[in-house]
Amino acid sequence: MSSGAAQAMIHAWLLNIRSIVFEGRELPKFLSILTGWGKHSKVVGDGALKRAIVKLLDGMGAPFRVAECNIGRFISTGALVAVWLRESGTLKVLILQDDRTQIESARLVHIPRLQTIPL
């Protein structure tokens, strides 16, 4: 799986878990994200997928940490993830957006006034 696809899957998975939390259902005792430890990378334990997921989780402020017994697995308790998902700003970081759309919208604001020309 590519790093981009994995990141999109993390977003989708966390949004799904968020809906479970807001339905009042209980999460499992532990949650984990398995990236693998990068055995085919130039530096063992430093795979591109793992680096991308670390950056994503850190950027979101997600409460996952690398498991002590498996450097290719991120873990957290269900209770801690549920608390994080209930925080007010979490939904905003989970929803994916196309940044190009925002840039294009900003460019449209600067278009000079157009006038109709009779034919």
C-alpha positions as CSV (number, residue, x, y, z in Angstrom):
1,M,0.0,0.0,0.0
2,S,1.3,3.5,-0.8
3,S,1.9,6.0,2.0
4,G,-0.9,8.2,0.6
5,A,-3.4,5.4,0.5
6,A,-2.4,4.4,4.1
7,Q,-2.9,7.9,5.3
8,A,-6.4,8.1,3.7
9,M,-7.2,4.7,5.3
10,I,-6.2,6.1,8.7
11,H,-8.5,9.1,8.3
12,A,-11.4,6.8,7.2
13,W,-10.8,4.4,10.1
14,L,-10.6,7.2,12.7
15,L,-13.8,8.8,11.3
16,N,-15.5,5.4,11.6
17,I,-14.3,5.0,15.2
18,R,-15.5,8.5,15.9
19,S,-19.0,7.6,14.8
20,I,-18.9,4.6,17.0
21,V,-17.9,6.8,20.0
22,F,-20.7,9.3,19.3
23,E,-23.2,6.5,19.1
24,G,-22.4,5.7,22.7
25,R,-20.7,2.4,22.0
26,E,-17.6,1.3,23.7
27,L,-14.3,0.9,21.9
28,P,-12.1,-2.2,22.4
29,K,-9.6,-2.0,25.3
30,F,-6.7,-1.5,22.8
31,L,-6.5,-0.1,19.3
32,S,-3.5,-0.6,17.0
33,I,-2.2,0.5,13.6
34,L,0.2,-1.9,11.9
35,T,2.6,-0.3,9.4
36,G,5.3,-2.9,9.5
37,W,8.8,-2.1,10.6
38,G,10.4,-1.5,7.3
39,K,12.4,-4.6,6.8
40,H,12.9,-3.8,3.1
41,S,14.0,-0.2,3.8
42,K,17.6,0.9,3.5
43,V,17.6,1.4,7.3
44,V,15.7,-1.3,9.1
45,G,12.9,0.1,11.2
46,D,12.7,3.3,9.2
47,G,10.3,2.6,6.4
48,A,8.6,5.3,4.4
49,L,5.1,4.1,5.3
50,K,6.0,4.2,9.0
51,R,7.5,7.7,8.7
52,A,4.4,8.9,6.9
53,I,2.0,7.5,9.6
54,V,4.1,8.9,12.4
55,K,3.9,12.4,10.8
56,L,0.2,12.0,10.2
57,L,-0.6,10.9,13.8
58,D,1.7,13.5,15.3
59,G,0.1,16.2,13.2
60,M,-3.4,15.2,14.3
61,G,-2.4,15.0,17.9
62,A,-3.6,11.4,18.0
63,P,-2.8,9.5,21.2
64,F,-1.0,6.5,19.5
65,R,2.6,5.5,20.3
66,V,5.0,2.9,19.0
67,A,4.5,-0.4,20.8
68,E,7.5,-1.5,22.9
69,C,7.4,-5.1,21.6
70,N,6.9,-4.2,17.9
71,I,8.3,-1.0,16.3
72,G,6.0,-1.5,13.3
73,R,2.8,-1.1,15.4
74,F,1.2,2.0,16.9
75,I,-1.0,1.4,20.0
76,S,-3.4,3.3,22.2
77,T,-6.1,2.4,24.6
78,G,-9.7,2.6,23.4
79,A,-10.6,5.0,26.3
80,L,-7.8,7.4,25.4
81,V,-8.7,7.4,21.7
82,A,-12.4,8.0,22.6
83,V,-11.5,11.0,24.7
84,W,-9.4,12.4,21.9
85,L,-12.1,11.9,19.3
86,R,-14.6,13.8,21.5
87,E,-12.4,16.9,21.6
88,S,-13.8,19.8,19.6
89,G,-11.0,20.2,17.0
90,T,-10.5,16.5,16.2
91,L,-13.2,16.3,13.5
92,K,-11.5,19.1,11.5
93,V,-8.2,17.2,11.4
94,L,-9.9,13.9,10.4
95,I,-11.9,15.2,7.4
96,L,-9.8,15.1,4.2
97,Q,-9.9,18.2,1.9
98,D,-8.5,19.1,-1.4
99,D,-6.2,22.0,-0.8
100,R,-6.2,22.8,-4.5
101,T,-9.9,23.7,-4.3
102,Q,-9.1,26.3,-1.7
103,I,-6.3,27.8,-3.7
104,E,-8.4,27.9,-6.8
105,S,-11.2,29.7,-4.9
106,A,-8.7,32.3,-3.7
107,R,-7.6,32.9,-7.3
108,L,-11.1,33.5,-8.5
109,V,-11.5,36.4,-6.0
110,H,-8.8,38.3,-7.9
111,I,-10.4,38.0,-11.4
112,P,-11.1,41.5,-12.7
113,R,-14.7,42.4,-13.5
114,L,-15.7,41.0,-16.8
115,Q,-18.1,42.8,-19.1
116,T,-20.4,41.4,-21.8
117,I,-19.6,42.4,-25.4
118,P,-22.5,42.6,-27.8
119,L,-22.1,40.4,-30.9
